[in-house]
Amino acid sequence: MSRVQLAAPVLCDLGRQQVTIAALCDDSREVARGDLLLLLPAAGARRLDRVAADYLQQAVTRGAAAVVSVAAGTVLAEAATIPHLALATMEEAGHWLRRLLGCGSEHPRCIGITGTDGKTSITWMVRQALQRLQGASWSLGTLGRITGDGAPTPLPNTTPSLLTIHHTLAEAARHKVGSLVCEVSSHGIDQQRIAGIPFAAALWSNIGSDHLQDHGGMDRYVALKADFVRRVIDRGGCAVANGDQPLLVTALESVGERIFWYGRELAGGCPERHLCWRSLGDDRVELQVGGDRVVIAQAPRARFHHENLAAAAALLLHGGLADLARLPALLAAMPVPPGRMEPVADGVFIDFAHTPEALAALLASARRLCRGRLLLVFGCGGDRDHGKRPRMGEVAARGADLVWVTADNSRGESPRTIADQVVAGMEGIDCQWWVELDRGAAIAAALQQRQADDLLLIAGKGHETYMEQNGVRTPWSDAEVVRTALQLDKRCG
């Protein structure tokens, strides 16, 4: 969403001038006559030089009525030929948008979920639980913008633009929505897309290997996440984190007793300010706080889903939304999040796992459910952390019995080069593997190899509906490929 049409024209105060506008746009290429251009630095420092003036000129040519800029006031002071308000920070821009869009103190409870893996599932579970608890609850994240029980509206980013997230908050307030649950990515934090959002609660699920090259390494990546959690706490919000993750515990030492934890049940009992959990078989999860215990029935059949349920439970409990006794009713029979260990045929599952940690958790959960051989089809995306590729290969070879390495959003890189880097981590491990860069052919080959009691995982894309290569996205669905292949097999048989 790069352009927002306002419900009614608004008189916009730009300091020395007032302009009536009917729409806001944060992309100069999408500006329509009479729009206000929101010129932000979120795409990088390049907007702070002469290119900012070029974007402005493009918008003016398209009929922009005014411009609000962030951190580009000096550059645009002489270039602006239309009314111009210069703001110094994204935080100022966020609060300015809140005022303009009419989102005052009466707004939904905002909840932010961050972490390398698990964000999407926890966001899904928290929103579902809040629907049961208080009625209408919305969410923003990898699955898109979900405003009810209908199909989500796709988003270009896990954490959308400053304009999109503030417009969604304002819309939710107008519809009397109780809560807005947002996935908060490292890029969303770093580029300050969440500036001005009044988060009342935050949850940090884990730390793994993803987007490290974009942030200058693991230390910076961890610091971004920790800073988000600390800011929520400092502003009076509630924060919950995974106590089984040593990196998180270390990163949040400075907040002391202002944070709550969740984690696996310990031999010595459940520590204070903890919610402890353990799996009771494949589809039941026990939660413990102090000496009190409850059981969540009909849980999704994967251990990482159990951990995510515990995270959602801890957030509801410590955020003051529900007591322990009410959690079973809010979390029982939770639907599987789309593309997260999602069954698409008998013995065939798709999953979004695209980090070593997520793939290892997926394989471990699948192994517990598998009575025969465990088959895996997966690949690695291009223009992302090269260092994780051999680690993904090693995890795959150690966790599965048969592996097909294939293409997965190669973007600007060669699929063969990516596959070679994955395979480098598989050498010397006792596992049968093949490289088949045609993802459809790889899935078909795995389906043909599958025998009774075997379990097939197709990882990396999950809910995604496209394949991206050389800047072009073409329609793609792992689930539909499986269903089509099985139908063809039935006809041939």
Summary of the structure (lengths in Angstrom):
residues: 493
radius of gyration: 23.8
end to end distance: 47.0
largest distance: 76.4
contacts: 1737
relative contact order: 0.08
helix: 38%
strand: 25%
